[in-house]
Amino acid sequence: MAPPQAPERASVLRPLSILGLLLGLVSLYWLIYPSPLEEPQVLHKLSPEHNCHAGENIRSVAVIGAGSAGASAAYYLKKFQFPCQPINITVYERNHYVGGRSTTVSVYDDPYQPVELGASIFVKVNRNLVNAGEEFGLPVKNRRAAPRYEEPEVLGVWNGQEFVFIQSDSTNKYWNIAKLFWKYGMSPLRTQNLMKKTVGSFLKMYDAPHFPFTSLSEVAFDLDLLGATAATGTQFLEANGISERFGHDIVQASTRVNYAQNLDRLHGLETMVCMATDGAMAIEGGNWQIFDGMIKSSGATLLLNTSVTSVAKDSESGKYAVNATAPVFDPAQDIASEDESSYDAIILAAPLQFSNITFHPPLSSPPPQIPYVSLHVTLFTSRYPLSRTAFNLPPDAEMPTTILTTTGPDNATDIPFFSISTLRTVLPPLPPLEPVDETYGGNPRVTAFPEHLYKIFSPAPVSDDFLSRILDTGIPEHAAGDDGGAVTWKHEKIWNSYPYLLPRITFDDIQLDKGVWYTSGIESFISTMETSSLMGMNVAKLVTNQWEDRETMEMKRGNGWEL
């Protein structure tokens, strides 16, 4: 993934930095890293005299899950493999696609108009993702697509009764900054500095001596991050001199859109992740292509539509038998309705509690079940813009195109959504040609007018009546349960998107048993595409390091390698 140049670490908050701080709040699963990480280097090389022999020390690994963590584990296993130690990798994925929670759907069922359904954005210094995208030659687009009839982006924070904050990118950026400091004092600057300090500590997890880390709890302690994870976002901001008003209006709007959680329920480290935004981007056609490229680059055997049902350890060989089922025989995958294969190591790259996998014998250190957020995602199109009336704005007011939310006065107002985003404009399918009356020399007229593409994150399904009320249709209110034809296309999805990120000081073990590794423990620490990739990379290094220790002595005895 040549790494991009890091943003300059300035001692004062630059205007563009604070503008990015606010306008960048509207995406999911991203994380800024102030300095780039070089691509992991091959640490060993063979002497010219040494020749590898066919079948020498072949290892086999089963990776369960083809999302960010699983794809990254396969990718880095290949990069970290020891000389003369080929690794056969098999990736099992129960869905029909690669990418996990990073996947797209086609607007109007048109494959030329994909839209992200899950993890939407990463940033220019997300090392693993950016470098892989560059390696695979994937085209990158900026955070906002370039739709036809582009309108100024206006960000509003809604508390259920009124907008407590509105900012437009059509307004002079210096005026925006002046208004921000007038309203919130030095809190924006203090938040930016606190974020840089906190994330700067986290970044050390990519480098020796902290990488690879065998315990997430220990590395968090070593990097002085437990103070952030042990406190709520509210407590962490207060302890660092950030005003309650700025936390409520701006920071909490970010935690709600990114993690569907309020400041008083989310730990301080993830709060800082929400505020670390810069250089947002996405892969044209879908971020899942990064993970597809990783798996292909690893040379792994990919088994889609294949659910692992059980993993059993052979007491004599120490290897693991994986039993998997597929709904039908797929010649391309060469797997029948049931398949059992044997592996030296298992990498579970998905939350165990949702996997329905049985281990025999039971794991010696299983992760405890934890509550996950059930996030409802609604994508829909309409020719109508958002309604000022629905959000108590006068007719001549500037209407936000992205609406984030925060709690209302005394938390009394129940807001049925976390965010509403106007993503871009799209073209609906052309209507069929109508018969032409040749008597009048008529010609068929086929016109497709651009429509708005919206995305809503909510704690429960949104009704058609709700959609009709937030759109400026100019039509009297419709009967409950009816959108009045305002919505032309809709797609809904429920994700177990991320854990409830409550304060904690210990995290799940990375090694659940001898030869069994786990990546999802990092989600209670930081839940992003990039951090899942980091854990996949970390596990790959731990696995190959264990094998390397055994192989090193053999190769030294044969005088077959150089340090």
Secondary structure as GFF3:
##gff-version 3
##sequence-region A 1 563
A	DSSP	alpha_helix	15	23	.	.	.	ID=ss1
A	DSSP	three_ten_helix	24	26	.	.	.	ID=ss2
A	DSSP	beta_strand	45	46	.	.	.	ID=ss3
A	DSSP	beta_strand	59	64	.	.	.	ID=ss4
A	DSSP	alpha_helix	68	80	.	.	.	ID=ss5
A	DSSP	beta_strand	87	92	.	.	.	ID=ss6
A	DSSP	beta_strand	104	106	.	.	.	ID=ss7
A	DSSP	three_ten_helix	107	109	.	.	.	ID=ss8
A	DSSP	beta_strand	114	116	.	.	.	ID=ss9
A	DSSP	beta_strand	122	123	.	.	.	ID=ss10
A	DSSP	alpha_helix	127	135	.	.	.	ID=ss11
A	DSSP	beta_strand	140	142	.	.	.	ID=ss12
A	DSSP	beta_strand	154	158	.	.	.	ID=ss13
A	DSSP	beta_strand	163	168	.	.	.	ID=ss14
A	DSSP	alpha_helix	173	184	.	.	.	ID=ss15
A	DSSP	alpha_helix	187	203	.	.	.	ID=ss16
A	DSSP	three_ten_helix	204	206	.	.	.	ID=ss17
A	DSSP	alpha_helix	216	222	.	.	.	ID=ss18
A	DSSP	alpha_helix	226	229	.	.	.	ID=ss19
A	DSSP	alpha_helix	233	239	.	.	.	ID=ss20
A	DSSP	alpha_helix	244	246	.	.	.	ID=ss21
A	DSSP	pi_helix	247	251	.	.	.	ID=ss22
A	DSSP	alpha_helix	252	259	.	.	.	ID=ss23
A	DSSP	three_ten_helix	263	265	.	.	.	ID=ss24
A	DSSP	alpha_helix	268	274	.	.	.	ID=ss25
A	DSSP	beta_strand	280	283	.	.	.	ID=ss26
A	DSSP	alpha_helix	288	298	.	.	.	ID=ss27
A	DSSP	beta_strand	301	303	.	.	.	ID=ss28
A	DSSP	beta_strand	307	313	.	.	.	ID=ss29
A	DSSP	beta_strand	320	325	.	.	.	ID=ss30
A	DSSP	beta_strand	338	343	.	.	.	ID=ss31
A	DSSP	beta_strand	345	348	.	.	.	ID=ss32
A	DSSP	three_ten_helix	352	354	.	.	.	ID=ss33
A	DSSP	beta_strand	358	360	.	.	.	ID=ss34
A	DSSP	beta_strand	372	382	.	.	.	ID=ss35
A	DSSP	three_ten_helix	389	391	.	.	.	ID=ss36
A	DSSP	beta_strand	402	405	.	.	.	ID=ss37
A	DSSP	three_ten_helix	409	411	.	.	.	ID=ss38
A	DSSP	beta_strand	419	426	.	.	.	ID=ss39
A	DSSP	three_ten_helix	438	440	.	.	.	ID=ss40
A	DSSP	beta_strand	451	458	.	.	.	ID=ss41
A	DSSP	alpha_helix	464	470	.	.	.	ID=ss42
A	DSSP	beta_strand	489	499	.	.	.	ID=ss43
A	DSSP	beta_strand	511	513	.	.	.	ID=ss44
A	DSSP	beta_strand	516	518	.	.	.	ID=ss45
A	DSSP	three_ten_helix	520	524	.	.	.	ID=ss46
A	DSSP	alpha_helix	529	557	.	.	.	ID=ss47
A	DSSP	beta_strand	561	562	.	.	.	ID=ss48
###
